[in-house]
Amino acid sequence: MIWLSWRQFRAQAIIAGCVLAAFAIALLATGFGLAHLYNSSGLPGCQSHGTCMAAIHNFASQLRGSVYAFVFYIGLVLVYGGSALIGAFWGAPLVAREIETGTFRVAWNQSVSRNRWLAVKVTMAGLAAMAGAGLLSLMLNLWAEPAYKAMNLAPPQSSLSFGRLSPLLFGTNGFVPIGYTAFAFALGLAVGVLIKRTVPAMAVTLLGVGLVLLAWPNWVRPESRFWAFQWYETAIFVVLAVALAGFCAWRIRRRRLG
């Protein structure tokens, strides 16, 4: 069962691995340059000399329109967009394709129970998706550490004055991307079970995940409770993912062949 699930899943896994590897190469190629830019801008030790404003302006002007800014925004797109794509291309087809093509009649009549069949597929793909999201977020944040240091020194009116709880950055920091990805995958799975058609399920999943990620930042996040909200949001999305997976198991167990 594990080998069969891997054969069905390996194309998505290889594509995701290639994307991660390509982005890692881009980060390695630009990371030392970004660190040098930070050190040469005068930001280290600027507070003791009272020169932070000039150093921040120097650092920001060199970042604007540079390859470093381009790589950073690509990373943001990958973290946020990756969750939606995983839900659509990994979660939605997982069961919907079996139902749509009729192969579920064979799969569910084997010695392996329906629940075990679903558990193996969900565990393999879901854990891989969460691990990939966590690795992507970790790589991006390690690379962007010099920029985050500059943001912490920047006054509110500066072009670098993004707080950690800003809608742009919060969902890419810490471990909350793992929760977003778990939810997106489980939502796609549930939508596929209900709609039973792969392409419509993928479209609905993309729309649903996009709406959630756009609406969620409107919740109040006080800056001093950054890690508290990381735990809250991750826990909420993981619980939702487990509930959706449980619903799928219940639905599949009750479904009649035919």
N, C-alpha and C positions, 0 to 999 in steps of 0.2 A: 504493500500500500504506500509506503514511504517512497519507494523507487518510482512507482507510477505517478505519484503526486509531483515528484521532482521533475520527471520528464515533461509533465504538463506545464510546469511552472518555470522551467529553466530559461526559456526565451526571455521572459520578463526580468528574471534575475540577472541574466547576462547583460541586458540593456542597461538596467539600473547600475550594475557594477561598472560598466564602461563610462557611464555619466559621472559616477563618483570618482573614478580614476582620472578622468579628464579634468574635472574640477580640482582635484587634489594637485595635479601637475600645474595648473594655472596658479593655485595658491602658493606652491613652492617656488614657482618662477618669479612671483611678485612679492612674496612675503618679506624677504630680506631688504628689498628696496623700500617697502613701506616702513619697516622698522628704522632704516637709515634716515628716511625722510623725517620721521618723528624726532629722532635724536639730533639731527642737524637743524631742526626748526627752532631750537631754544626752549622747547617745552619742558624737558627734564630740568628740575631745579628752578623753574621760572618763578614759583611762588616766593622763594626766599630772596629773589632779586627784584620782584615787582614788575616783571616784564612779560607776564602771561598774555596780556591782550595783544601785544605785538607778535608774540610767538604763535598764538592761535590764528591770528590773521595770516601770518606767513604759511602755516601748515595748511589752513583751509584753502588759500589761494593756489597752492601747489596740488592739492587734492582735486580741486574742481576741474572736471573735464579730463582727468588723467585716467590711465589704465587702471589705477587702484580703485577709483570710484566706479569704473565699469565692472570690475571683478566683484566689488562689494554688492552692487545692485543685481548682478547676475546671481550671486549667492542668495539674496533675499527672494528673488523669483523662484529659485530652485527649492528653497525651504517651504515657502507658502504654496507654490504651484505643485510641488512634489506631492504634498498631502492630497490635493484634489485629484491629481493624475493617478496616484496609487489607489484611491477609492474607485476611480472610474475604470482603470485598466487592470487592476489586480482584484479588487473586491467584487465589483459588479458582474464580471463574467464567470466568477468562480462556480456559482451554481446555475446562473441563468443560461450559460452556454450548454451545460449538461441537459437542462430541461428543454431548451430550444432545439437541440439536435436529437434528443431522444435517447442519448447514451445513459441517462440516469436509470433507465429500465434494466440495463445490464449491471451498472455499478451497484444499484440498491438490491439486486437479487443475489449478490455474492455472499460468501461466508462472513464478510466484514459488515457490521451493522451500519445503519445510516448515520447514527451519531458518531461512530468511530471514523467513518469515511469523511464526515464533515470536520471532525476535530483534527484529523491529520492535515487536511488541506488548509484549514484556518490557522493552525499552529505554525505550519511551515511558512506560508505566505505572510501571515500577520507578524510573526516575530522578525522575519527578514525585513519587512517594511519598517517596523519600529526601530530596528537596529540601524537601517540605512538612514532614517531621519535623524536619529541621535548622532550618528557619525558625521553626517553633513553639517548639522548645527555646530558640533564640536569643532570641526575643521574651520568653519567660517569664523567662529568667535575667537579661536586662537590666532587666526590670521589678522583679524580686525582689532586685536587688543590695543595697538597704538592709537587707532582712531577713537576707541572707547575711552582711553585715558584722556585724549584731547577733549572729548565731549564732557567728561567730568569736570574739566577745568573751565569750560566755556560758559560765559554769562548767558542769560536768557535771550538776549537780542542777537547772539552770534549765529552764524549759519551752521555751526556744529552743535548747537544746544539741543540735542535730542536726549530726552530722559530714557531710562531703561524701561519705563512703563509706557512709552509712546507706542501707538498702534503699529508704527513701522518696525520697531525693534523688539517689542516684548515677545512676539510669537516666534522669534528666531533665537532667543536667548534661553539659557538654562535647559531644562528637560521638558518644557511644555510642548515643543514640536513632536515629541514622541506621543504625547496624548492626542494631539491633533491628528496625527497619522493613524493611530489606532482607531479613532472615531471615524475618520474618513473611510478606512478599509471596511469597518463593520457596517457603516451606512451603505456603502456600495454593495456589500453582501446582502443586506436586508432588502434593498431596493431590487436587486436581481432576483431574489426569492419571490418577491411580490409581483414584479412586472413580468418575469419569465422570458424576457427578450433582451438580448445582450446590448444592442445599440441604444434602444430607448433607456435601458437601465444605466448605461454609461452617461448619457446626456443628463438624466435626472440627478445622478450622483454628482456630476460636475457642478450643476446648478445648486444643489443642496449644500455641498461643502463650501462653495463660493459664498453663498448667503450667510452661512454660519461664521466664516472667517471675517467677513465684512462687518457683521452685526456685533460680534463678540467684543471687539475693542471698545465699544461704547459703554461697557460696564465701567463703573468707577474703580480705579486702581490707585490708591495713594502710593507715592514713591517709596515711602519708608517700609511698605509691606510687599516689596518686590518678590521675595522668596516665598512669603505666605501665599501670594496669588499664583506663583508658579506651582506650588503644591495643590492649591484649590482647583485651579483650572485643569492641571494634569489629572487629578483624581476624578473630577467631573467627567472629563472626556473618556477616561479609561472605564469608568462605571457605565457610561452610555454605550461604549463599545461592547462591554461584556453583556449588557442587557440586550443589545441588538443581536449579538451572536447567539444568545440564549433563545431569543425569539425565532431565529432562523432554524435552530436545532428543533424547536417545538414544531414549527411549521413543516419542516421536512419529515419529521417522524409521523405526522398526521396525514401527509400527502399520500394519496392513492396512486398506484402505478396506472398508466394508461394515457 
